[in-house]
Amino acid sequence: MSSSDRTRGQESGVGSQEGDPAENFLTPDSRPLIPDYSWIGRFAADLHIAARDLVRDGEASHVSDEAVARIMTAAIRLYVAKSDGEERTFRPIVRDDNEPLTATEVLSAVSELLRALRLGPMELALWYRRRPDEL
């Protein structure tokens, strides 16, 4: 192993002992180098149910503002990265026949998202795009 390989391995958390067959595949705590993000799907399903129940029971105040902001930021980043990166769109809202998301809920969130970035309806109109399947 060259010194530059050892340096890259140390920077990425990979063991640097020569002759170790696992050094290219495992980090020191035995996790694969390619992260497994399947937990996000399980977390998202649990989060969806928990949020629905908290709102239904009038207990949304049990979740901090910071937690909600982090969840929304992550969801927006993932949606844009997937839709732009995969050059496709998909329905960003889960259809929940029991307690569907209302237009008021969506527009309240969109209004606050625009306000957070000091944007207004004019900028929204400029950025609005039709989905490819609507053309």
Secondary structure, 3 states (H helix, E strand, C coil): CCHHHHHHHHHCCCCCCCCCCCCCCECCCCCECCCCCHHHHHHHHHHHHHHHHHHHCCCHHHCCHHHHHHHHHHHHHHHHHHHHHCCCCCCCCCCCCCCCCCHHHHHHHHHHHHHHCCCCHHHHHHHCCCCHHHC
